[in-house]
Amino acid sequence: MKDIIVIAQALGGQVRIHAARTTALVEESRKAHQCMATSAAALGRVLSATAIMASDLKNPQEKITSIMNGHGPAGTVLAQADGAGNVRGFISDPNLYIVREDGHLAVGQAIGRNGTLSVIKDLGLKEPFTGVAQIQSGEVGDDYAYYFAISEQTPSIVGVGVLVNPDSTIQAAGGIFIQLMPGASEEAIEKCEKVAAALRPVSSLIDEGLEPADIVRMYFEDAEIIGERDVRWYCSCSRERFAGALKTLQVKDLQEMIDDGKGAEIRCEYCNTYYRFTPAEVRELLEEKRAENRPA
């Protein structure tokens, strides 16, 4: 079942809703980074929230990057999504299994709350927009809601969740954003407050088989679906891209890789893919670099 994000409006356009199923992409991220349960849940929540934010991008080349670091054991949790629906990311420590007293995964403890959530929007302008907010709980949903209130002045309800099986595979994942539009009436505000009080974990609703559109209509009967986006785990790294990066190194560094007989091994931080270059391949890159820098 493919991952999708639906975009809807309700209450005469006073409320905008995004609901997502992200089960497959979160499972792919877990496999890529070989995450244990709590790490998988933390990374999956940030990936889901970032994917939803990027679903409003107009251009496939535009990107949104979220960086959470609450100085907990998870370290940095980073997710990047583009306007084409491609999502990738990483967590500094993928080997966390921390459980609360109630038996739920301790995502908030893993992320910590003594740091910031940064959101970088690269819209193809001269400078990307960067917004920063203090982490409130480390549970992710609350932190994005606070970010929207502080950095974008948009009152929001944010729910993101990941259900993890005993073997650490992903059972269900998804998210929902509910945002009040400027000038919303008191009635719309009261309705959203009631929805917030009644909101169930979105991952549980996905696990029960509800489609994202069903979840939207579950809370807003008058909702009108105005858009739908496919999303997927995908990293744009390539051997060619890393070969280009190697050529930017100094000649002496490339020569050292050749002389020690080891060549080079580069790991993509986003997707954990390794690229290996033999000494002969590094020599070829060095020769290309010299040729490119030779005076005409």
N, C-alpha and C positions, 0 to 999 in steps of 0.2 A: 504494500500500500504506500503510495508516494506521499511525501511530505508536502503540505500546502499551507498557505496563509490566506485567509479571507479577510477582506476589508469591508466594513459595513458602516452605515450611519443609522441613527435612531432619534426618536423624539424630534422629528422635523429638522434633522441636521444639527441639533444641539449637542449630540454625542457621537463620537467616532469610536469604532470598535475594531480591533484586529484580533483574530483568533488563529492559532497555529497548531498543526500537528508536526512535530519535529523528531519523531521516534527514530526514523531511519538515519538521519544525519547525526543524531547524538550517539547512536550505536556505532556508526562509522568512526566518529571521533574517539569513542572508547577503545575500539580496536586499534586505531592508528597509534594511540598513545599508551595502550595496554593499561588502562586505568582500573584501579580498584574502585569499589562502590562509591565511597564518599567523593573521591576525585571525579568520578564519572558524573555524579549528580551536580557537583559544583560547576564543572565545565559545561555540562549540558544546559544548565539554567542560563548561563551567560551567553552561550551560543544561541539559545532560543530567543532571548530578549533582543540580541543584536540582529538576528534574522528578521524579527518583527519590525524593528526600527528601519531596517534597510528596505522593507517592502514598499515604502513610500518614495524611494529614489526613482527618478525619471530616466536616468541614463545608465546603461549596463556597466559603464566604466566608473561610475560614482561608488564610493565606499564609505562604510561606517565601521569604525574600530572602537571596541569597548575594552578598557583595561581596568580590572579590579585588583587592588592589592590592599587588603586589610591587615597586613603583617601577621596573618595566621600561618599555620603550617602549609597551607596550599600555595603560599607565595603569590606570584602573579597569575591571574586568570585572564587570558586575552582571547577575544573573538573578533573576527572581521567578516563582514558580509557586503556583497556588492549588489548593484541594481539588477543583475541578471539572476539573482537567487543563489549564488554560490557562497558557501559559508565554510570557514576554517578557523582553527584556533588551537590554543594549548594551555596547559596548566603546569606550573613549575614542578609540583610534586604530584605525579599521577598515582602514587602508591599509598593513598590515605584510605583507611577504613576506621572512621570515628562514628560512634553511635551515641545518641542521647539516652537519657534514662527511660524515655517512653518508647525506645526501640527504633525511632526514626533516625535516618542518617543526619549527622550533625554538620550540615553544610555551613551554617553560620559560624560555628567554632572553627571549621577548617579555613574559611576565608578570613575571619577576624573582622574587627570593627574599628581598628585604629589606623585607618588609611582612607584612600579615596577611590571613587569611580570616575574615570575620565572617559569621555566620549569624543572621538575625533571624526568629523564629517568632512570627507574630501569630495567636494562637489565640482571639481575641475576649475576652481577659481585660483587666484594667485596664492592665497593662503587658506589652508583648511580651517574650519571652525572647531574650536576645542572648548568643551564645557567640563567643569569639574565639580563634584559634590562629595561631601564627607559621607563615608559609608555609615549607615545607621544600624544595621543588624548583621550584615554578611549573608543574609538569607536570599539576597539578590532581588526578589520582587520589590520588597520595601525600599531597597536602595535605588532602583530605577525610578520608582514613584517619587522619591525625594529628589533625585536628579532632575526629573521633569519639572517639578515644582520650583526648584531653585534656579536651574540653568535655562529653562525654556518657558517658565511661567505658565505651565500647562498642568492644571489639576488632573491627576491620573490615578487609576487603579491598575496595578500591575500584578499579575499572577503568572509565575513560571514554575514548572515542576517536572521532575524526572522520577519515574518508578524504576527501581533497579532490582533485578532478580537475585536470588541467593548466589548464583554463579557470576554475578557482576554484569551480565548482559542487560540491555535496556528493554524493559517491558513496555513502557509508554513514556512519551515526553511531549510537552507542548507549552503553550503560553497564551495569555490574553491580556490585551491592553484596552482599557476603557478611558477615554479622554474627553473632558468637557471642552467644547469650543468656546471661543470668546463671546461674551454676552449671553451665556446660558442662563435660563430662568431659574428661579428658586425651585420650581417644580422639577426641573431637570436635575438640579443638584440633589434634591431629596430622593429622587429615583435612584441616582447613582449611589447615594449613601446606603439605601436599602439593598442594592445589588452587592455592594461591598460587604455588607453584613451577612449576606446569604451565599457568597461566592464559595464554591466547592473547589478542591484542588483540581486544576485543569488536567493534570496527568491521569487522575482517576477517571475523569469523564472520557478522555481519549481511550483509556483502557477498557471502558465499558462499551466502546464502539461508536461513540458519538462523533460525527463529523464536526469540523470547526464551525460550519454554518449552523449546525444544530445547537452548538454551545452558545453562539451569539443569540439565537432566537429563544433559547432557554431563559435568558435574562431580559431580553428586549423583544417583546412580541411584534412590535411594529418595525423591526430592523429591516433595512433594505441592503442587500449585498451589492456593493458597487465595484468590487474588484476581487481578483484571485491571483495568487502568485505561487508557482512551484518553487520549492527550496531544496537544496541538496548539499551534502558535504563534498567540497571540491577544493583542491589546492592548485594554484596556477604555477607552482614551481616546476622546473624542468632541468634536465642535464645541460641544455644549451644556456639557460639563464645563469647557472652556477659556473659554467665554463667562462662566461663573460665576467663574472665576479672574480674568478681566479686571475684573469688577465689584468685586473686593476691592481694586483699586488706588485710590490717592488720586484725588480729583476733578481736581487739577491735572495729573496724569500722563495721565489719559484725555483731558482737554481739549487737551493738547499733541499727542496722536496725531491729534486731529481737526483742529487748526490747521495742522499740518505737511502735511496732505493725504495722508499715507502710511497711516493706519490702523494696524493691528497685524498682525504675523505671528508665530505661535507654533509651535514645533516640539516634538513629543512626543519626549522623550529615549529612551523605551523602544522605539518602533517607527519613529522618524524620519519620521512623518507631519506635514505642515505644515498649519496652519489659518490662513487669512487673513480678516481683518475689515476691511471698507472703513471710511473715515471716517464714513459715514452709519450703519453698523452699530455703530461705537464710540459715536456720539452717542446711538443708541437705548439702548445699555447704560448710558450715563451718565444718561440720563433715568430709566431704571428704578431706578438706584442712588439718585438723588435722591428719587424717589417712595417708595422703601422706607425711606429715612431721614427722611422728612418726619414731623414730629410729628402724631399723630392728632388 
